[in-house]
Amino acid sequence: MRWSNLFVPTLREAPGDAEAVSHALLVRAGFIRQLHAGHYSLLPLGWRVHNKVAAIVREEMDALGGQEFLLPTMHPASIWKKSGRWDTMGEIMFRLNDRRDNEMALGITHEEIFSTVATELTSYKELPQIWYQIQLKFRDEARPKSGLLRVREFSMKDSYSFDIDSAGLDKAFEAHREAYIRIFDRLKLSAMPVEASSGAMGGNSSVEFMVPCDAGEDDVARCDSCGYSANVEKATSALPAIEDKPGPDQVERFATPDIRTIEQLTTFEGGAEASRQIKTLVMVIDDELTLVILRGDHQLNEQKLLDATGAVAIRQAGADEILSALGARPGSLGPVGVEGLKIIADEALRGRSNMTTGANEDDWHVRGVSIERDVTVSSWADLRQVTSGEQCPLCEAPLRLVRCVEAGHIFKLGTTYAEKFDLSVANAEGAQTPIVMGSYGIGIGRNMATVAETHNDDNGLVWPVSVAPFEVVITTVKNDETSMNAAVSIYEELKRRRVDVVLDDRNARAGVKFADAELVGIPYRITIGPRALKENEVEFTERRSGETSRIGVDQVVDFVTGTVNDAR
Ligand SMILES: [Zn+2]
């Protein structure tokens, strides 16, 4: 490839809306262009990187025995209704109607479609199976942003395992876990496997692969001492026990004029510190008004509430809904004496007494509240968000919250889909047995963006050799005949040795060509300049370190081929 024929529209400035480094650099360096919010065109350099990421994923999937498919991306609504997810996916799913008014969806994931194919499995002898595809998915994100990190249309590898029993699933899950670790290693991403919520995917166990990165949207609670790590949607911590002083025999009302917050009540005379207050949230959980109570100094994690209730949608109740249900406004709400509403309590409140909370009358609170005695708790759950510095649940060392990008997610689905789609095979005794499934995802574009996000410097992108758009650029300082002859001969020989090389033969100033090569992030540059050439030498520069050395024209091909092969 000659740069003079390449379409690489580099820009001096990043787009104004680029918050993430990867977004800014991929646009500036001419890899991607936005068509509309959340939808990007991959330009030739972007597509080259994309294909290299996909090739690594494909190799590792093939190595664990995966068989590649390509399924449709437009699905009939009926198949999603069969699994129940037509209703539970909510607004995140793109839906449309065809000319006959048939309802359709654009695929957000493919459990349903692969399950339909799997109905043709009939005997345990055909199991296990691992099926995968690399294909487009659609998600109607509320706020697409950060370039390729959060989009509405994206390429993903999704695979599915089909086994006769849970031991088989464990094996397929472990094989994927190991394959993902190899994939991230080859992408030079320091991804850590963490415990995660299974969310809308269903099933009972999942592991996310998280890459520490400021542009991420997830927080992982991590213990540096024992290695415990979990998404805050799932993480717990050990709380020091609180001893409550004996309280009164029954709750006491007291006036709290203009006191509206937990914080205000901590300094109000007769109030209480936050850990001795009950925080009362009024939530609408799948259309049912519900009280959610936590310790005053704790925050609700909404995903935990979703997981605990199995709900599809939750939202905070509006002021009018709250007033008509409880007779008071936020700031004076509490669970004491509430009848007819479900009350979900966080585990940290278990056994607590002598606590303070709102009286469900504006400007009044109650104290001396004993949870067990005074509150009709419908169910208990771990709902609180873990914060930095709390104790590790395993070893009690302090936890640290790390901002991360989710680079992959693997799920044990169990028999959820077998039940919905009547997936069963005859076992060795001839009895019908439900198929046990797993589901495993890794975003191609997102991983490309995550590599860009974590591999760059002031001059631009610094791709690892494994996914760089080109491994080597040959840059001519002057395009005189001697320089061009030397450049073309090195170029041809490197191509012959299967090095992915581009020849920057543009009639431009050397400084411009160097800056472009750095911005684009090509790992190695061979510079052909008249001065060195007179001594039968060329310059070799490593993008990452910026180090330059002279190499003889006769040795450069061997040296570069060896360097590239070692780094692949
Ligand atoms: Zn620990």
Residues whose N, C-alpha, C, O or C-beta is under 5 A from the ligand:
A	BS01	ZN	C223 S225 C226 G227 Y228 C392 L394 C395 E396 A397
